[in-house]
Amino acid sequence: MSADTQAYGLWSLVIVNSAVFILFAYSFFKPTTTRDWRSFGAFSAFLVALFAEMYGFPLTIYLLSGWLQSRYPGIDWFSHDAGHLLEMMFGWRVNPHFGPFHLLSFLLIGGGFWLIAAAWRILYDAQQHRSVAVSGPYSYVRHPQYAGFILVMLGFLVQWPTLLTLAMFPVLVVMYVRLARAEEREAVAEFGDTYRAYLKKVPGFLPRLDRVLARLSGQSGEGKPS
């Protein structure tokens, strides 16, 4: 191992980074119900697992080191930069912090947090008026906050993939989908036909391309469900 290995074992950075991102997400999501706390707790566990490998112990690199070294000789896989597995495996001859996967991860993470924040303001206002949230991000997808969490996790997977977070990701996606379905059943019971019309008009997690293109072209993409 090289001197770069000292970049690991920094458990204080694991704690600090986990706390910063968890509090950052909390300030946007503001969980209140048991369901909210369950989804937020799962997201927090994903972040802790990620930063534990990023700064604590590189378990994924350790387990795959034999295969990586034989397949990609000449790389010090125990240097900290090598944790950017996709950048290293694709052989980009740039600093991995400025490689295409790292830049893509910033877009996904930033977009995810923006979506969570923008959706929370709309949802909070709708809750105060006991109405269906249908404007802003809710005019494109029914569950923008859950979609935001998925984008953030996907961004971190692109930036720093680990075996544990790769295993957690599909489990968390399924959990968010189930939570979304439970919320929809409650919304139908509370709002009836109004929410049923919204269900037919707006997709759950992936926006319709025609609505996105209409918004980009300057047409109105928002409104109440008919």
N, CA, C and O of each residue as an XYZ file, in Angstrom:
904
protein
N       0.832     -1.196      0.000
C       0.000      0.000      0.000
C       0.869      1.250      0.000
O       1.960      1.253      0.570
N       0.388      2.303     -0.634
C       1.125      3.549     -0.684
C       0.711      4.449      0.447
O      -0.163      4.122      1.250
N       1.377      5.620      0.490
C       1.054      6.601      1.523
C      -0.359      7.109      1.380
O      -0.944      7.610      2.341
N      -0.933      6.980      0.151
C      -2.295      7.437     -0.065
C      -3.299      6.646      0.759
O      -4.422      7.091      0.999
N      -2.863      5.441      1.193
C      -3.757      4.614      1.978
C      -4.176      5.320      3.248
O      -5.223      5.002      3.812
N      -3.376      6.280      3.715
C      -3.705      7.027      4.919
C      -4.957      7.870      4.726
O      -5.504      8.391      5.697
N      -5.417      8.011      3.489
C      -6.673      8.714      3.248
C      -7.841      7.915      3.812
O      -8.919      8.466      4.034
N      -7.633      6.609      4.048
C      -8.637      5.787      4.704
C      -8.372      5.764      6.211
O      -7.329      6.221      6.679
N      -9.309      5.239      6.937
C      -9.183      5.214      8.388
C      -9.533      6.541      9.028
O      -9.298      6.744     10.219
N     -10.099      7.452      8.237
C     -10.469      8.777      8.751
C     -11.932      8.746      9.185
O     -12.809      9.282      8.508
N     -12.172      8.114     10.315
C     -13.544      7.920     10.765
C     -14.210      9.218     11.169
O     -15.437      9.325     11.163
N     -13.401     10.206     11.520
C     -13.997     11.513     11.824
C     -14.650     12.101     10.577
O     -15.692     12.750     10.665
N     -14.026     11.870      9.398
C     -14.623     12.345      8.152
C     -15.891     11.556      7.810
O     -16.824     12.101      7.220
N     -15.920     10.295      8.177
C     -17.128      9.501      7.974
C     -18.281     10.131      8.747
O     -19.380     10.302      8.218
N     -18.014     10.474     10.003
C     -19.046     11.058     10.861
C     -19.466     12.429     10.351
O     -20.656     12.727     10.253
N     -18.474     13.265     10.024
C     -18.780     14.630      9.592
C     -19.559     14.636      8.279
O     -20.582     15.310      8.166
N     -19.079     13.891      7.291
C     -19.759     13.876      5.997
C     -21.155     13.272      6.100
O     -22.099     13.774      5.490
N     -21.284     12.196      6.869
C     -22.604     11.596      7.046
C     -23.555     12.601      7.693
O     -24.693     12.763      7.254
N     -23.073     13.277      8.747
C     -23.923     14.236      9.450
C     -24.317     15.403      8.551
O     -25.468     15.841      8.566
N     -23.364     15.907      7.768
C     -23.648     17.056      6.902
C     -24.719     16.708      5.874
O     -25.685     17.454      5.712
N     -24.559     15.590      5.181
C     -25.523     15.233      4.133
C     -26.869     14.820      4.715
O     -27.913     15.104      4.128
N     -26.851     14.153      5.864
C     -28.116     13.761      6.491
C     -28.881     14.986      6.958
O     -30.089     15.080      6.744
N     -28.188     15.934      7.599
C     -28.849     17.161      8.045
C     -29.311     18.000      6.861
O     -30.361     18.641      6.913
N     -28.511     17.991      5.786
C     -28.873     18.722      4.576
C     -30.178     18.169      4.011
O     -31.083     18.922      3.652
N     -30.259     16.834      3.940
C     -31.475     16.200      3.437
C     -32.646     16.443      4.388
O     -33.775     16.664      3.950
N     -32.369     16.402      5.682
C     -33.430     16.630      6.681
C     -34.025     18.029      6.545
O     -35.235     18.208      6.683
N     -33.174     19.020      6.275
C     -33.654     20.395      6.157
C     -34.608     20.557      4.982
O     -35.454     21.451      4.991
N     -34.480     19.693      3.960
C     -35.369     19.734      2.802
C     -36.607     18.864      3.008
O     -37.727     19.283      2.716
N     -36.394     17.649      3.515
C     -37.470     16.661      3.579
C     -38.385     16.875      4.779
O     -39.602     16.726      4.670
N     -37.798     17.226      5.930
C     -38.534     17.488      7.163
C     -39.544     16.372      7.471
O     -40.752     16.599      7.410
N     -39.055     15.179      7.798
C     -39.958     14.053      8.072
C     -40.836     14.318      9.290
O     -40.376     14.883     10.283
N     -42.076     13.916      9.214
C     -43.019     14.100     10.324
C     -43.715     12.796     10.698
O     -43.862     12.487     11.880
N     -44.142     12.035      9.700
C     -44.862     10.796      9.976
C     -43.896      9.618     10.128
O     -42.711      9.717      9.811
N     -44.433      8.514     10.617
C     -43.625      7.292     10.740
C     -43.086      6.864      9.378
O     -41.946      6.414      9.262
N     -43.924      7.011      8.348
C     -43.501      6.659      6.990
C     -42.362      7.555      6.528
O     -41.407      7.083      5.912
N     -42.462      8.844      6.824
C     -41.395      9.776      6.456
C     -40.081      9.386      7.111
O     -39.035      9.367      6.464
N     -40.143      9.075      8.398
C     -38.926      8.731      9.127
C     -38.326      7.420      8.620
O     -37.107      7.252      8.610
N     -39.192      6.490      8.199
C     -38.694      5.220      7.666
C     -37.912      5.450      6.381
O     -36.824      4.902      6.208
N     -38.466      6.260      5.477
C     -37.783      6.517      4.210
C     -36.522      7.335      4.428
O     -35.505      7.107      3.774
N     -36.592      8.291      5.351
C     -35.419      9.115      5.632
C     -34.328      8.297      6.323
O     -33.142      8.491      6.058
N     -34.728      7.388      7.207
C     -33.752      6.541      7.892
C     -33.021      5.623      6.930
O     -31.818      5.403      7.067
N     -33.750      5.083      5.949
C     -33.120      4.214      4.956
C     -32.119      4.995      4.114
O     -31.033      4.501      3.809
N     -32.491      6.217      3.741
C     -31.588      7.071      2.976
C     -30.340      7.394      3.802
O     -29.228      7.399      3.274
N     -30.526      7.660      5.085
C     -29.391      7.965      5.970
C     -28.454      6.771      6.092
O     -27.234      6.940      6.118
N     -29.015      5.559      6.168
C     -28.189      4.349      6.248
C     -27.348      4.183      4.988
O     -26.194      3.760      5.054
N     -27.929      4.517      3.849
C     -27.192      4.459      2.585
C     -25.991      5.399      2.636
O     -24.894      5.023      2.221
N     -26.187      6.621      3.142
C     -25.097      7.593      3.213
C     -24.000      7.138      4.163
O     -22.816      7.284      3.859
N     -24.381      6.590      5.307
C     -23.381      6.127      6.278
C     -22.549      4.997      5.664
O     -21.326      4.977      5.801
N     -23.216      4.059      4.988
C     -22.498      2.950      4.337
C     -21.540      3.473      3.279
O     -20.424      2.973      3.139
N     -21.978      4.476      2.540
C     -21.135      5.059      1.489
C     -19.889      5.702      2.078
O     -18.774      5.392      1.660
N     -20.070      6.595      3.047
C     -18.929      7.337      3.579
C     -18.010      6.448      4.428
O     -16.823      6.741      4.576
N     -18.559      5.369      4.981
C     -17.709      4.433      5.722
C     -16.669      3.813      4.804
O     -15.536      3.572      5.221
N     -17.051      3.552      3.543
C     -16.081      3.011      2.584
C     -15.255      4.109      1.937
O     -14.102      3.882      1.569
N     -15.823      5.279      1.797
C     -15.099      6.360      1.138
C     -13.934      6.866      1.990
O     -12.872      7.200      1.467
N     -14.144      6.917      3.305
C     -13.109      7.471      4.182
C     -12.654      6.523      5.295
O     -11.590      6.718      5.883
N     -13.459      5.499      5.582
C     -13.113      4.600      6.679
C     -12.296      3.415      6.235
O     -11.071      3.411      6.351
N     -12.990      2.389      5.717
C     -12.305      1.180      5.252
C     -12.830      0.815      3.868
O     -14.037      0.637      3.704
N     -11.951      0.697      2.860
C     -12.393      0.423      1.484
C     -12.731     -1.051      1.275
O     -11.991     -1.772      0.607
N     -13.836     -1.490      1.840
C     -14.200     -2.905      1.806
C     -14.330     -3.426      0.380
O     -13.847     -4.517      0.073
N     -14.974     -2.662     -0.490
C     -15.171     -3.103     -1.873
C     -13.835     -3.293     -2.585
O     -13.623     -4.303     -3.256
N     -12.938     -2.324     -2.439
C     -11.609     -2.433     -3.051
C     -10.866     -3.636     -2.486
O     -10.201     -4.362     -3.225
N     -10.978     -3.846     -1.185
C     -10.298     -4.964     -0.534
C     -10.790     -6.300     -1.094
O      -9.985     -7.182     -1.394
N     -12.112     -6.450     -1.237
C     -12.671     -7.710     -1.712
C     -12.388     -7.955     -3.189
O     -12.232     -9.099     -3.616
N     -12.320     -6.869     -3.972
C     -12.109     -7.003     -5.416
C     -10.674     -6.743     -5.847
O     -10.379     -6.726     -7.042
N      -9.782     -6.542     -4.890
C      -8.422     -6.107     -5.225
C      -7.699     -7.097     -6.141
O      -6.988     -6.685     -7.057
N      -7.873     -8.388     -5.901
C      -7.195     -9.376     -6.749
C      -7.654     -9.273     -8.193
O      -6.832     -9.234     -9.108
N      -8.961     -9.229     -8.399
C      -9.506     -9.135     -9.754
C      -9.137     -7.805    -10.407
O      -8.770     -7.762    -11.581
N      -9.237     -6.720     -9.637
C      -8.925     -5.398    -10.187
C      -7.459     -5.302    -10.598
O      -7.140     -4.773    -11.663
N      -6.569     -5.815     -9.751
C      -5.144     -5.714    -10.035
C      -4.759     -6.534    -11.257
O      -3.897     -6.123    -12.033
N      -5.395     -7.700    -11.435
C      -5.075     -8.527    -12.603
C      -5.693     -7.964    -13.878
O      -5.132     -8.113    -14.964
N      -6.847     -7.318    -13.746
C      -7.538     -6.787    -14.930
C      -7.024     -5.400    -15.304
O      -6.987     -5.038    -16.480
N      -6.632     -4.634    -14.299
C      -6.172     -3.257    -14.539
C      -4.835     -3.042    -13.832
O      -4.767     -2.326    -12.833
N      -3.770     -3.661    -14.350
C      -2.453     -3.511    -13.722
C      -1.950     -2.070    -13.856
O      -2.355     -1.330    -14.752
N      -1.075     -1.708    -12.957
C      -0.494     -0.373    -13.029
C      -1.250      0.664    -12.231
O      -0.838      1.822    -12.166
N      -2.358      0.260    -11.620
C      -3.140      1.183    -10.795
C      -2.970      0.800     -9.330
O      -3.098     -0.369     -8.964
N      -2.684      1.785     -8.506
C      -2.615      1.536     -7.068
C      -4.044      1.558     -6.533
O      -4.577      2.624     -6.225
N      -4.663      0.386     -6.423
C      -6.069      0.304     -6.066
C      -6.341      0.666     -4.618
O      -7.498      0.810     -4.224
N      -5.297      0.814     -3.823
C      -5.503      1.230     -2.440
C      -5.210      2.714     -2.240
O      -5.163      3.196     -1.108
N      -5.013      3.432     -3.337
C      -4.960      4.895     -3.227
C      -6.392      5.399     -3.159
O      -7.318      4.731     -3.620
N      -6.568      6.566     -2.588
C      -7.929      7.055     -2.386
C      -8.633      7.350     -3.709
O      -9.832      7.102     -3.840
N      -7.900      7.874     -4.686
C      -8.513      8.193     -5.974
C      -9.086      6.960     -6.660
O     -10.032      7.064     -7.440
N      -8.509      5.784     -6.369
C      -8.968      4.557     -7.019
C     -10.370      4.170     -6.584
O     -11.006      3.324     -7.213
N     -10.859      4.786     -5.506
C     -12.225      4.528     -5.081
C     -13.246      4.988     -6.101
O     -14.390      4.532     -6.087
N     -12.838      5.895     -6.995
C     -13.700      6.299     -8.110
C     -13.601      5.203     -9.175
O     -12.971      5.390    -10.216
N     -14.222      4.081     -8.903
C     -14.008      2.882     -9.712
C     -14.317      3.085    -11.188
O     -13.548      2.647    -12.044
N     -15.420      3.735    -11.495
C     -15.792      3.893    -12.901
C     -14.774      4.731    -13.658
O     -14.429      4.417    -14.797
N     -14.291      5.803    -13.024
C     -13.282      6.641    -13.677
C     -12.014      5.837    -13.953
O     -11.411      5.957    -15.019
N     -11.616      5.016    -12.978
C     -10.378      4.253    -13.121
C     -10.544      3.119    -14.135
O      -9.645      2.872    -14.939
N     -11.670      2.439    -14.102
C     -11.872      1.288    -14.985
C     -12.026      1.702    -16.444
O     -11.648      0.957    -17.347
N     -12.588      2.904    -16.676
C     -12.716      3.382    -18.049
C     -11.446      4.050    -18.549
O     -11.333      4.387    -19.728
N     -10.486      4.241    -17.642
C      -9.173      4.718    -18.051
C      -9.118      6.168    -18.497
O      -8.276      6.519    -19.324
N      -9.996      7.024    -17.971
C      -9.909      8.438    -18.321
C      -8.577      8.994    -17.815
O      -8.209      8.772    -16.662
N      -7.881      9.690    -18.644
C      -6.574     10.228    -18.247
C      -6.735     11.642    -17.685
O      -6.102     12.595    -18.141
N      -7.594     11.738    -16.691
C      -7.820     13.016    -16.011
C      -7.931     12.735    -14.522
O      -8.109     11.590    -14.105
N      -7.825     13.789    -13.728
C      -8.074     13.649    -12.299
C      -9.499     13.128    -12.124
O     -10.433     13.713    -12.672
N      -9.688     12.034    -11.367
C     -11.036     11.455    -11.255
C     -12.074     12.419    -10.708
O     -13.268     12.244    -10.954
N     -11.637     13.443     -9.962
C     -12.582     14.431     -9.440
C     -13.142     15.329    -10.545
O     -14.123     16.041    -10.332
N     -12.522     15.295    -11.713
C     -12.995     16.102    -12.843
C     -13.371     15.228    -14.038
O     -13.554     15.723    -15.150
N     -13.485     13.920    -13.792
C     -13.858     13.000    -14.857
C     -15.341     13.064    -15.154
O     -16.097     13.651    -14.379
N     -15.777     12.477    -16.254
C     -17.183     12.561    -16.664
C     -18.152     11.928    -15.677
O     -19.248     12.450    -15.472
N     -17.767     10.811    -15.061
C     -18.670     10.178    -14.104
C     -18.826     11.041    -12.850
O     -19.917     11.147    -12.290
N     -17.725     11.654    -12.419
C     -17.793     12.501    -11.228
C     -18.659     13.728    -11.508
O     -19.459     14.127    -10.662
N     -18.507     14.321    -12.672
C     -19.321     15.483    -13.021
C     -20.793     15.096    -13.152
O     -21.676     15.847    -12.737
N     -21.055     13.918    -13.733
C     -22.430     13.440    -13.823
C     -23.023     13.228    -12.441
O     -24.197     13.515    -12.211
N     -22.211     12.727    -11.525
C     -22.704     12.500    -10.164
C     -23.113     13.807     -9.500
O     -24.100     13.844     -8.765
N     -22.370     14.876     -9.748
C     -22.738     16.172     -9.182
C     -24.095     16.631     -9.706
O     -24.901     17.179     -8.954
N     -24.347     16.405    -10.998
C     -25.633     16.791    -11.578
C     -26.772     15.988    -10.949
O     -27.822     16.543    -10.627
N     -26.562     14.688    -10.777
C     -27.594     13.837    -10.197
C     -27.846     14.192     -8.731
O     -28.995     14.301     -8.303
N     -26.774     14.371     -7.970
C     -26.923     14.685     -6.542
C     -27.553     16.059     -6.357
O     -28.492     16.223     -5.578
N     -27.024     17.051     -7.085
C     -27.577     18.398     -6.980
C     -29.023     18.456     -7.437
O     -29.857     19.101     -6.800
N     -29.325     17.773     -8.556
C     -30.694     17.739     -9.050
C     -31.628     17.055     -8.071
O     -32.769     17.481     -7.896
N     -31.151     15.998     -7.433
C     -31.971     15.283     -6.462
C     -32.315     16.143     -5.264
O     -33.469     16.184     -4.838
N     -31.320     16.835     -4.713
C     -31.586     17.698     -3.568
C     -32.481     18.878     -3.949
O     -33.334     19.293     -3.165
N     -32.282     19.415     -5.152
C     -33.160     20.503     -5.616
C     -34.593     20.016     -5.710
O     -35.517     20.722     -5.306
N     -34.787     18.808     -6.242
C     -36.126     18.258     -6.396
C     -36.797     18.049     -5.044
O     -37.979     18.352     -4.882
N     -36.048     17.536     -4.077
C     -36.586     17.333     -2.732
C     -37.021     18.661     -2.126
O     -38.106     18.760     -1.553
N     -36.172     19.684     -2.253
C     -36.476     20.991     -1.674
C     -37.667     21.648     -2.354
O     -38.561     22.163     -1.683
N     -37.683     21.633     -3.685
C     -38.774     22.274     -4.427
C     -40.098     21.575     -4.148
O     -41.131     22.233     -4.019
N     -40.079     20.250     -4.055
C     -41.307     19.500     -3.810
C     -41.825     19.746     -2.393
O     -43.036     19.819     -2.185
N     -40.929     19.873     -1.426
C     -41.377     20.053     -0.042
C     -42.180     21.340      0.113
O     -43.182     21.352      0.828
N     -41.769     22.409     -0.532
C     -42.496     23.680     -0.421
C     -43.908     23.548     -0.984
O     -44.863     24.057     -0.397
N     -44.041     22.868     -2.115
C     -45.355     22.676     -2.720
C     -46.225     21.788     -1.837
O     -47.401     22.079     -1.619
N     -45.639     20.702     -1.330
C     -46.388     19.765     -0.504
C     -46.838     20.420      0.799
O     -47.968     20.211      1.239
N     -45.971     21.203      1.409
C     -46.315     21.877      2.663
C     -47.496     22.818      2.463
O     -48.410     22.852      3.287
N     -47.483     23.578      1.379
C     -48.581     24.499      1.099
C     -49.882     23.731      0.858
O     -50.944     24.150      1.317
N     -49.800     22.609      0.140
C     -50.993     21.806     -0.116
C     -51.550     21.223      1.178
O     -52.765     21.166      1.368
N     -50.659     20.791      2.064
C     -51.115     20.234      3.334
C     -51.818     21.281      4.183
O     -52.797     20.976      4.865
N     -51.325     22.508      4.144
C     -51.953     23.586      4.913
C     -53.362     23.872      4.417
O     -54.237     24.241      5.200
N     -53.584     23.702      3.113
C     -54.900     23.970      2.526
C     -55.708     22.695      2.318
O     -56.785     22.738      1.724
N     -55.201     21.555      2.800
C     -55.862     20.253      2.666
C     -56.291     20.014      1.220
O     -57.450     19.717      0.930
N     -55.311     20.155      0.321
C     -55.569     19.976     -1.100
C     -54.509     19.058     -1.690
O     -53.549     18.694     -1.011
N     -54.682     18.685     -2.955
C     -53.714     17.837     -3.649
C     -52.592     18.708     -4.206
O     -52.856     19.725     -4.848
N     -51.353     18.319     -3.966
C     -50.201     19.037     -4.525
C     -50.095     18.686     -6.000
O     -49.848     17.534     -6.355
N     -50.283     19.691     -6.863
C     -50.273     19.417     -8.310
C     -49.384     20.375     -9.091
O     -49.258     20.231    -10.307
N     -48.772     21.336     -8.436
C     -47.956     22.315     -9.149
C     -46.467     22.014     -8.965
O     -46.099     21.087     -8.243
N     -45.617     22.804     -9.621
C     -44.176     22.611     -9.510
C     -43.778     21.206     -9.924
O     -44.277     20.701    -10.930
N     -42.886     20.558     -9.169
C     -42.469     19.187     -9.523
C     -43.631     18.202     -9.553
O     -43.580     17.202    -10.268
N     -44.682     18.481     -8.776
C     -45.830     17.577     -8.726
C     -46.652     17.601    -10.011
O     -47.523     16.752    -10.199
N     -46.391     18.558    -10.894
C     -47.082     18.553    -12.185
C     -46.395     17.618    -13.180
O     -46.927     17.355    -14.259
N     -45.215     17.119    -12.818
C     -44.461     16.213    -13.689
C     -44.462     14.782    -13.163
O     -44.614     13.835    -13.934
N     -44.292     14.623    -11.844
C     -44.321     13.292    -11.230
C     -45.090     13.377     -9.917
O     -45.129     14.425     -9.272
N     -45.701     12.262     -9.533
C     -46.516     12.264     -8.321
C     -45.680     12.200     -7.054
O     -46.146     12.589     -5.983
N     -44.444     11.712     -7.164
C     -43.619     11.518     -5.963
C     -42.226     12.124     -6.156
O     -41.232     11.398     -6.158
N     -42.149     13.428     -6.315
C     -40.846     14.050     -6.594
C     -39.840     13.928     -5.462
O     -38.636     13.874     -5.715
N     -40.309     13.882     -4.216
C     -39.354     13.760     -3.119
C     -38.678     12.396     -3.116
O     -37.463     12.304     -2.941
N     -39.453     11.343     -3.307
C     -38.852     10.014     -3.403
C     -37.951      9.920     -4.633
O     -36.877      9.322     -4.578
N     -38.393     10.512     -5.737
C     -37.554     10.534     -6.944
C     -36.251     11.266     -6.669
O     -35.198     10.880     -7.175
N     -36.321     12.333     -5.859
C     -35.116     13.080     -5.505
C     -34.133     12.241     -4.714
O     -32.932     12.280     -4.980
N     -34.628     11.475     -3.735
C     -33.756     10.591     -2.968
C     -33.097      9.552     -3.873
O     -31.916      9.244     -3.714
N     -33.854      9.019     -4.814
C     -33.303      8.026     -5.739
C     -32.209      8.649     -6.605
O     -31.183      8.017     -6.855
N     -32.421      9.882     -7.063
C     -31.402     10.572     -7.863
C     -30.123     10.798     -7.063
O     -29.022     10.607     -7.578
N     -30.270     11.202     -5.810
C     -29.088     11.435     -4.964
C     -28.314     10.141     -4.794
O     -27.093     10.122     -4.954
N     -29.008      9.062     -4.472
C     -28.329      7.777     -4.290
C     -27.668      7.316     -5.582
O     -26.547      6.808     -5.562
N     -28.356      7.490     -6.698
C     -27.773      7.116     -7.994
C     -26.522      7.936     -8.274
O     -25.537      7.412     -8.793
N     -26.556      9.225     -7.931
C     -25.384     10.083     -8.116
C     -24.189      9.594     -7.323
O     -23.066      9.580     -7.828
N     -24.424      9.191     -6.083
C     -23.326      8.685     -5.261
C     -22.813      7.347     -5.787
O     -21.621      7.057     -5.691
N     -23.710      6.532     -6.342
C     -23.267      5.253     -6.920
C     -22.372      5.491     -8.132
O     -21.388      4.778     -8.328
N     -22.709      6.486     -8.941
C     -21.878      6.805    -10.102
C     -20.519      7.334     -9.654
O     -19.493      7.020    -10.258
N     -20.519      8.131     -8.600
C     -19.273      8.735     -8.123
C     -18.387      7.739     -7.386
O     -17.179      7.697     -7.620
N     -18.972      6.937     -6.499
C     -18.171      6.053     -5.643
C     -18.931      4.751     -5.409
O     -19.487      4.566     -4.326
N     -18.975      3.843     -6.384
C     -19.742      2.604     -6.226
C     -19.107      1.666     -5.207
O     -17.889      1.489     -5.189
N     -19.931      1.074     -4.371
C     -19.466      0.061     -3.422
C     -20.423     -1.123     -3.488
O     -21.571     -0.977     -3.907
N     -19.954     -2.284     -3.077
C     -20.795     -3.480     -3.104
C     -22.013     -3.313     -2.211
O     -23.116     -3.730     -2.568
N     -21.809     -2.694     -1.031
C     -22.909     -2.552     -0.084
C     -23.981     -1.589     -0.590
O     -25.173     -1.886     -0.516
N     -23.551     -0.429     -1.106
C     -24.537      0.535     -1.591
C     -25.204      0.049     -2.875
O     -26.370      0.357     -3.122
N     -24.465     -0.715     -3.702
C     -25.093     -1.306     -4.885
C     -26.181     -2.307     -4.484
O     -27.206     -2.417     -5.157
N     -25.953     -3.033     -3.389
C     -26.960     -3.974     -2.908
C     -28.135     -3.245     -2.268
O     -29.280     -3.684     -2.378
N     -27.849     -2.133     -1.600
C     -28.901     -1.386     -0.922
C     -29.793     -0.632     -1.896
O     -30.985     -0.470     -1.638
N     -29.240     -0.171     -3.003
C     -29.963      0.719     -3.900
C     -31.282      0.124     -4.398
O     -32.318      0.767     -4.230
N     -31.300     -1.077     -5.005
C     -32.587     -1.606     -5.481
C     -33.572     -1.860     -4.349
O     -34.779     -1.711     -4.536
N     -33.071     -2.241     -3.177
C     -33.947     -2.464     -2.028
C     -34.633     -1.155     -1.632
O     -35.832     -1.132     -1.356
N     -33.861     -0.070     -1.609
C     -34.422      1.225     -1.236
C     -35.393      1.732     -2.300
O     -36.415      2.335     -1.971
N     -35.081      1.493     -3.563
C     -36.000      1.908     -4.630
C     -37.345      1.200     -4.472
O     -38.396      1.834     -4.579
N     -37.317     -0.105     -4.220
C     -38.556     -0.859     -4.010
C     -39.301     -0.322     -2.794
O     -40.525     -0.197     -2.815
N     -38.563     -0.004     -1.736
C     -39.194      0.540     -0.541
C     -39.896      1.860     -0.835
O     -41.020      2.079     -0.383
N     -39.233      2.750     -1.598
C     -39.847      4.033     -1.932
C     -41.089      3.842     -2.806
O     -42.078      4.557     -2.645
N     -41.038      2.894     -3.716
C     -42.203      2.630     -4.568
C     -43.373      2.145     -3.710
O     -44.511      2.564     -3.922
N     -43.103      1.273     -2.755
C     -44.165      0.773     -1.891
C     -44.724      1.884     -1.002
O     -45.935      1.969     -0.798
N     -43.855      2.720     -0.483
C     -44.317      3.844      0.326
C     -45.185      4.781     -0.516
O     -46.202      5.294     -0.047
N     -44.768      4.992     -1.763
C     -45.539      5.860     -2.663
C     -46.923      5.274     -2.912
O     -47.911      6.008     -2.912
N     -47.008      3.965     -3.123
C     -48.298      3.329     -3.360
C     -49.200      3.450     -2.128
O     -50.406      3.663     -2.253
N     -48.612      3.315     -0.951
C     -49.402      3.465      0.279
C     -49.938      4.892      0.397
O     -51.092      5.098      0.775
N     -49.102      5.868      0.075
C     -49.546      7.259      0.122
C     -50.670      7.513     -0.883
O     -51.599      8.269     -0.599
N     -50.588      6.889     -2.046
C     -51.618      7.075     -3.059
C     -52.955      6.519     -2.594
O     -54.000      7.123     -2.832
N     -52.922      5.377     -1.936
C     -54.180      4.810     -1.423
C     -54.813      5.736     -0.388
O     -56.032      5.908     -0.362
N     -53.981      6.330      0.459
C     -54.498      7.263      1.453
C     -55.041      8.526      0.791
O     -56.061      9.069      1.215
N     -54.350      8.990     -0.256
C     -54.796     10.200     -0.948
C     -56.119      9.959     -1.669
O     -56.976     10.843     -1.698
N     -56.292      8.777     -2.249
C     -57.557      8.452     -2.915
C     -58.692      8.430     -1.883
O     -59.792      8.918     -2.140
N     -58.399      7.853     -0.707
C     -59.420      7.798      0.342
C     -59.796      9.191      0.824
O     -60.947      9.430      1.192
N     -58.834     10.116      0.825
C     -59.101     11.469      1.325
C     -59.668     12.400      0.265
O     -60.576     13.180      0.552
N     -59.141     12.331     -0.966
C     -59.525     13.301     -1.995
C     -60.410     12.724     -3.097
O     -60.943     13.474     -3.915
N     -60.573     11.413     -3.128
C     -61.492     10.795     -4.056
C     -61.159     11.023     -5.517
O     -60.027     10.807     -5.951
N     -62.179     11.471     -6.287
C     -62.035     11.623     -7.731
C     -60.967     12.638     -8.124
O     -60.350     12.515     -9.182
N     -60.751     13.635     -7.277
C     -59.720     14.637     -7.584
C     -58.356     13.971     -7.706
O     -57.594     14.256     -8.630
N     -58.058     13.081     -6.765
C     -56.754     12.421     -6.819
C     -56.730     11.331     -7.885
O     -55.682     11.071     -8.475
N     -57.869     10.689     -8.141
C     -57.913      9.690     -9.212
C     -57.605     10.329    -10.567
O     -56.918      9.736    -11.400
N     -58.123     11.551    -10.780
C     -57.822     12.263    -12.020
C     -56.340     12.608    -12.105
O     -55.741     12.556    -13.179
N     -55.759     12.957    -10.969
C     -54.327     13.268    -10.903
C     -53.502     12.020    -11.210
O     -52.486     12.095    -11.902
N     -53.947     10.862    -10.689
C     -53.250      9.603    -10.955
C     -53.187      9.299    -12.447
O     -52.166      8.830    -12.949
N     -54.282      9.568    -13.153
C     -54.341      9.284    -14.578
C     -53.499     10.255    -15.401
O     -53.009      9.913    -16.477
N     -53.339     11.459    -14.883
C     -52.676     12.507    -15.661
C     -51.167     12.551    -15.470
O     -50.430     12.845    -16.412
N     -50.704     12.262    -14.265
C     -49.287     12.456    -13.927
C     -48.639     11.123    -13.556
O     -49.183     10.395    -12.725
N     -47.485     10.783    -14.153
C     -46.790      9.523    -13.818
C     -46.182      9.557    -12.422
O     -46.058     10.617    -11.809
N     -45.805      8.384    -11.932
C     -45.310      8.283    -10.566
C     -43.919      8.842    -10.345
O     -43.733      9.713     -9.495
N     -42.931      8.355    -11.098
C     -41.541      8.721    -10.837
C     -40.811      9.305    -12.043
O     -39.905     10.123    -11.881
N     -41.195      8.895    -13.245
C     -40.509      9.359    -14.451
C     -41.426     10.305    -15.217
O     -42.514      9.894    -15.621
N     -41.025     11.560    -15.432
C     -41.895     12.519    -16.124
C     -42.082     12.148    -17.584
O     -41.211     11.533    -18.199
N     -43.218     12.527    -18.125
C     -43.470     12.315    -19.549
C     -42.608     13.272    -20.358
O     -42.495     14.456    -20.042
N     -42.002     12.730    -21.410
C     -41.085     13.518    -22.215
C     -41.794     14.707    -22.866
O     -41.207     15.783    -22.985
N     -43.053     14.526    -23.290
C     -43.746     15.616    -23.968
C     -43.981     16.801    -23.045
O     -43.958     17.949    -23.488
N     -44.212     16.525    -21.745
C     -44.413     17.617    -20.788
C     -43.106     18.369    -20.529
O     -43.090     19.594    -20.408
N     -42.013     17.608    -20.447
C     -40.710     18.245    -20.239
C     -40.348     19.113    -21.435
O     -39.889     20.244    -21.272
N     -40.557     18.580    -22.648
C     -40.245     19.344    -23.856
C     -41.138     20.575    -23.976
O     -40.698     21.632    -24.428
N     -42.395     20.426    -23.568
C     -43.302     21.568    -23.614
C     -42.835     22.671    -22.673
O     -42.905     23.855    -23.004
N     -42.357     22.269    -21.494
C     -41.863     23.260    -20.537
C     -40.610     23.946    -21.074
O     -40.454     25.160    -20.946
N     -39.719     23.158    -21.677
C     -38.488     23.725    -22.223
C     -38.765     24.668    -23.382
O     -38.017     25.619    -23.610
N     -39.845     24.401    -24.115
C     -40.195     25.263    -25.239
C     -41.000     26.481    -24.842
O     -41.372     27.298    -25.684
N     -41.271     26.597    -23.520
C     -41.953     27.786    -23.017
C     -43.432     27.629    -22.817
O     -44.101     28.581    -22.415
N     -43.982     26.423    -23.090
C     -45.402     26.200    -22.873
C     -45.655     25.884    -21.423
O     -44.751     25.466    -20.699
N     -46.880     26.085    -21.001
C     -47.250     25.826    -19.622
C     -47.296     24.333    -19.374
O     -47.975     23.594    -20.086
N     -46.566     23.892    -18.355
C     -46.552     22.462    -18.050
C     -47.199     22.156    -16.732
O     -47.111     21.024    -16.254
N     -47.861     23.146    -16.112
C     -48.440     22.932    -14.800
C     -49.930     23.200    -14.854
O     -50.455     23.768    -15.812
N     -50.576     22.781    -13.816
C     -51.996     23.064    -13.694
C     -52.680     22.029    -12.855
O     -52.102     20.997    -12.514
N     -53.937     22.316    -12.520
C     -54.690     21.388    -11.711
C     -55.235     20.261    -12.588
O     -55.514     20.451    -13.771
N     -55.379     19.096    -11.985
C     -55.877     17.983    -12.772
C     -57.307     18.226    -13.185
O     -58.101     18.770    -12.418
N     -57.640     17.818    -14.418
C     -59.004     18.025    -14.881
C     -59.909     16.902    -14.412
O     -61.104     16.907    -14.709
